[in-house]
Amino acid sequence: MDHTVYLDYAATTPVDQRVLDAMMPYFRDRYGNANSLYELGRDAYRTLEDARARVAKSIGAAQPNEIIFTSGGTESDNTALIGLATAGGRSSGHIIVSAFEHHAVLEPAEWLGKHGFEITELAPHPDGLIHAEDLKAAMREDTVLVSVMHGNNEIGTIQPLRALADIAHAGGALLHTDAAQTLGKIDFDVDELGIDAASFSSHKIYGPKGFGALYLRKGTRLVPYMMGGGQESKRRSGTQNIPGAVGFATALEIMDAERETEVPRLAALRDRVVEGVLGRLELTSLNAAETDTRLPHIANFIIKGVEGEAMLLHLDAKGIAISTGSACSSGSLKPSHVLLAIGCPQEFAHGSLRVSMGRYTTEEDVDYFVDELVPVVERLRSMSPLYAKIRAAHAAG
Ligand SMILES: Cc1ncc(COP(=O)(O)O)c(C=O)c1O
């Protein structure tokens, strides 16, 4: 293989050529500031509002003003958590987040926990789902906000948002969802899901990095996270990124137009990977395998007796870009909080591998990955005293 086999589309995606073409005029020719009153500025303003209307239409928002453009999923999550919790001058209350949220939700929740709010982390089940009855039990009279992600970025399970939103609303709380991994990839309609706020990221859908949006249902109060010039109807200050808005809207429309054919194509590739890995390697499993409601392009494996980072580096040497749940930060190898949350034992959580596919993934890529993975795992296992023990335990039943 003379090119990179990229199997990390959940981390980021390349900008689609059609998206880039749509963005280009706004860097040098139509570069106005959307807040300037002369024609160059008015042109930028019209372009920005057109992009906002296109995004609103895609997600079934009642009006374009419900879309706030941001610098990405992280900013949207921080804005939603802190801005919704503290709306109306509130300085205390109860907030529920799922335990397997992205850190862009967990960390602002933790911050709120240190600044007057009480936080409950709701554990998902081994099926990779937050169960409605658990949310019901966790709700309190003073619960003001529930944040549960739509599709999990590591294991790909899709949460029952409608049921969760109904429970949150019955208790007088708002429901925010981090939809960075689902927007464009599966049907997404804010009314069908019943949500009050949602975070989106452009670079997960073949749009530019550093751009995203927050959907905020009309009438929902929010304290702005970014203060300054009062752009985005005073909800997010900062000169708007016009190429970003055009790129994001275009990327989303392409996702919408191609979804019907792309979803079954990706699901077939995912099934091919799963069959290949589980069929050719013993003592491997698919995380949250029992759940049908899952993203079509993500498969997360536990490969017992092997370190995820070792697999990643060996596969990198073969031109394969892939991700593991273990993150080696400041010298300590930390297993994924998502895998631990769904009950995966720590020793196995270290051996996780996430395959995430996308627009340019082919069957040839998938077969190359499986063909290269098998000898890598066999070699690493042959050197692992841990694997010998796991195998002996397994044989003993
Ligand atoms: C679920 C989820 N939320 C938030 C983010 C952060 O988005 P961004 O990279 O646009 O800040 C990501 C991306 O890593 C994600 O997967």
PDBQT file of the ligand as one rigid body, heavy atoms in Angstrom, charges set to zero:
ROOT
HETATM    1  C1  LIG A 401     -18.508  13.456  20.926  1.00  0.00    +0.000 C 
HETATM    2  C2  LIG A 401     -17.588  14.597  20.685  1.00  0.00    +0.000 A 
HETATM    3  N1  LIG A 401     -17.832  15.780  21.275  1.00  0.00    +0.000 NA
HETATM    4  C3  LIG A 401     -17.044  16.841  21.077  1.00  0.00    +0.000 A 
HETATM    5  C4  LIG A 401     -15.936  16.763  20.270  1.00  0.00    +0.000 A 
HETATM    6  C5  LIG A 401     -15.048  17.974  20.109  1.00  0.00    +0.000 C 
HETATM    7  O1  LIG A 401     -15.323  18.635  18.887  1.00  0.00    +0.000 OA
HETATM    8  P1  LIG A 401     -14.265  19.663  18.292  1.00  0.00    +0.000 P 
HETATM    9  O2  LIG A 401     -13.075  18.872  17.891  1.00  0.00    +0.000 OA
HETATM   10  O3  LIG A 401     -14.989  20.276  17.101  1.00  0.00    +0.000 OA
HETATM   11  O4  LIG A 401     -13.984  20.673  19.328  1.00  0.00    +0.000 OA
HETATM   12  C6  LIG A 401     -15.641  15.549  19.638  1.00  0.00    +0.000 A 
HETATM   13  C7  LIG A 401     -14.436  15.414  18.798  1.00  0.00    +0.000 C 
HETATM   14  O5  LIG A 401     -13.432  14.889  19.181  1.00  0.00    +0.000 OA
HETATM   15  C8  LIG A 401     -16.490  14.437  19.855  1.00  0.00    +0.000 A 
HETATM   16  O6  LIG A 401     -16.249  13.262  19.306  1.00  0.00    +0.000 OA
ENDROOT
TORSDOF 0
